[in-house]
């Protein structure tokens, strides 16, 4: 496993296992499978409704807690200092842990400054080892970085070969915020797994399109958290550290970037109305 060092000195695996859209009933098994094949970073969220199952897996896996890296996220409905503070306590209980390795604001809506103050407090008292954000576009990330006491360690945003977030990546580097990808496979959109460029490059290394895409992001310094409910694919997704893409390979994959989301835009009023509606 390779690691990145966050801006507060904490080491984070550059490849982890995400449990977005994994049913709570299946999450415990999936996380146990992931840990058994070598994953040490697990990404969940209050909104995923599977924190408790992640906690069960962590207590049963046999791997010491200090060898695992747990991420969760504060949801919009828990925004604001008081609600966020209580939600952090709830997440700790559900995850059955005394500390969270990385805590993120899930969406840039509602009173996220109040949320961030509660997170900073948790960071200072040691119940959270690093804090950051998710889905913050450059404008809101810059705003937050300029006025908080503890600069975000991570920004988790949609990032894959069709939406590489080049400009956002530059801003994150400028402010020393680690770029983390959600949806590294774009959930299969744009015929992701049949993409000719990814498959032709992968074939040179006896790797799949998925492995090639993960390797591309990793070589660009982006943390990835691919999800699969199948153990054999978990193993395949982890098997990306024994080859290196050439400059030519990297350029060919860079050319796939369309520069637009395949999911939604936080600048779209309809999207904002939908997401904020989920927070009420």
N, C-alpha and C positions, 0 to 999 in steps of 0.2 A: 504494500500500500504506500502511496505517496501522500504527503501532507502539505497543507498551506499553513502559514503562521499568520494569525489574525493581528490586527493592529494593537491588541493588548498583550500579545505574546502567547496566546492560547493556540495550540496546534489542533487543526481540524483535518480529518481525512478528506482528500480531494474527491473521493467517490463514496457515496453512501446509498442507503436504501430508503426510498420514499413510499409512504403508505396512503397517498391521496387516492381516493376512490376504491380503497380496499375495504370490503365490508368488515364491520367489527367482529363478526363471527369467524372470519378468516384471518384476521390480522395477527392474532397470537401465533398461529401456525406459520404464517408467512415470515414474521419477524424471527421466529426461532430458526426457520430454514435459512434465512439470510445470514444470521449470526453464525450458524453452523458451517456455512461455506466461506466465511471470512469477512463479512461486512462488520464494521465497527461503528458506523454512523447511521442513525435511524432518524428520519424526518417525519414528524406528525404535526397535528394542529388541533386546536380546540374545535374548529369547524368540521374536522374530519370524523368526529364522534368515535374515535378508536384509540384515544390516549390510554384508557384503562387496559385494553388488550395489549398495547405496546408495553405497558407497565408489567403485566403478567409475564410476558415473554422475557423481559429484562430480568425479572426475579428468578425465572426458571432456567435461563440459558446456560448457567454455569461459568459465564465469563465475568470476571470482576468488574464492578461498576466503573472503576476508574479507567478501564480499557475501552469503555463505550462512550460514544458522543451522541447525546440526545438533543434534538431540536424540536421545539413546539412553537406555536404562534398564538398571539392574542387576537381574538375575533372582534369584528366591528361592534357587536352588541355588548362587548365588555370594555369598550373604550372609555377613557376618562380615568383619573387617578384612582378613585375609590373602587370602581368596578374592576379595573385592571388588576389592582392589588389583590382583590379577593380571587379573581380568576387565576392568578399566578399560584396562589395557595391551593386552589382546586386542581390545577394541572399537576402540581407536585404530588398531591395525594393520588390522583389517578395514575400517574406514571410510577408511583411507589418509589420515589427517589427523594433524597435530601437536597438535591441540586439539579438544575437544568443546565446543560452545557451551552446551549444557544437559544435565546428567546427572541422572537421576531414580532413586530407589528405586522399583521397579516395583510391589511389593506390600508391605503392612505386616506381613510375617511373617518368621520366623527371626531371626537376629541383625541387625536393621536398624540398631541403634545402632553396631555394629561396621562395617557397611557405610557408614554416614554418616561415621564417622571417616576411612575411606579416601577418601571423596569430598571431605571437607574438606581433606585433605592434597593431593589432586589440584588442588583449587581454589587452594590457597595456592601450589603450584608452577607454576600457569599452564596445566596441561594440560586444565583444565576452567574455563570462564568463569563458569558459574553452576550451582548445585546445587539439587535440590528433591526432591519426592516425587510419587507417583502412587497413587491409591486410598486415601489416608489420610482417614478420617472425622474429624470435628472433634475427638473425644476424643484420638485418637492424634496428630493434627497439633498440638494444644495442648501435649501432653506433649513432643513433640519440640522445638517452638519454645522451651519453657521451659528446656531443658537442653543444647542444642547451642551451640557457639561461633558458627557461621555459620547464621543463620536461613534456612530453605528459601525459595528465590526463587519457586517454582512448586508448585502442587498440581494434578495432572491427574486429574480424576475424571469419571465418567459425568455428562454434562450435555446435556440437550436440552429441547425444549419440554414434554415430559411428565414430566421429572425435572429441575427447574431449580436444585435445590440452594440454595434461598434462605437457609436457616440456615447451611449450610456457607459460602456466599458471604460472609455477614456475619462469620463467624469469620476467613476468609481476609483480608478487608479489615482487620479489627482487628489482625491480626498481620503485615500488609503482605506477604502471600503472594499472588502472582498466580494467579487462577483460570483453569485451562485445561480445555477440554472434550475428552473422548474420546467418540466416538459421537454427534456433533452431529445426525445423522439417525436416531438410535436403530436403526440398521441396518434401517430400513424398517418396524419394528414399529409396532403400533397404526394400520396403514394411514397411515403418516406422510405419504407423498407425495400421498395423496388427501384429506388433512385439509381440511375445508371452510373453517375459519378461515384457515389458511395460504394456501390458494388464493384465497380472496376478497380478502384483503389484498394478496397478491402481484399479483393482476390489476390493481389500481389503479396499480401501478408497472411493469406489463409484466414481472413477475418470477415465477419458479416458487415452489412451496412450499419447495423446498430453499433457494433464495436468500433467501426471506423469513425462514426459520428461522435461517440464518447471520447475517443482518442483525440479528435480534433479540438473539442472543447477543453479537455485536460491540458493539451499542449498550449492552449491560449490562456492557461491559468484560471480557468473557470471550474468551480466546484460543481459536480453533477450528482443527482440523486434519482437514477432510473428506478422505475417500478415494474415489477412483474410478480404474478402470483405463482409462477412456475419455477421450481427449484433449478431446473436445467438452464433456464434463461438467466436466473440470478447469477449462476456460475459463469455463464458466457459474458454477461455485462461486467463482471468483475475481472475478466481475463483481458485486460487492455494495457497492461504494463510491460509487455514483453516485445513491443514493437514501437517504432517511431516513424511518424509521417515525414516525408521529405518536404522541402520548401515548395516543390512543384505540386505535391499532394495538397499541401495547405492552401496554396493559391487556387487550385481547382475547386476546393470545397468552399473557400471564401467567396468565390464567384456565384455560389448558390444563394447567397444572401439576398432576400427580397426587401429587407428593411421594414417589413410591416408585420403586425401580429397576425397569427392564424386563428386567434381566439377572440380577443376583444381589446378595446382601447379605453383607457381611463380618461381620455379626453372626449369620449362619446357620451353625450347627456343620457341617452337611453341606458348605456352600461352603468353609468354612475347611479341612476335611479334604481336600477335592478339590484346592484350590490348594496347600496345604502338601505334599500328596502329589506334586505336580508338581515340587516343589523338592528332592526327594530323589534 
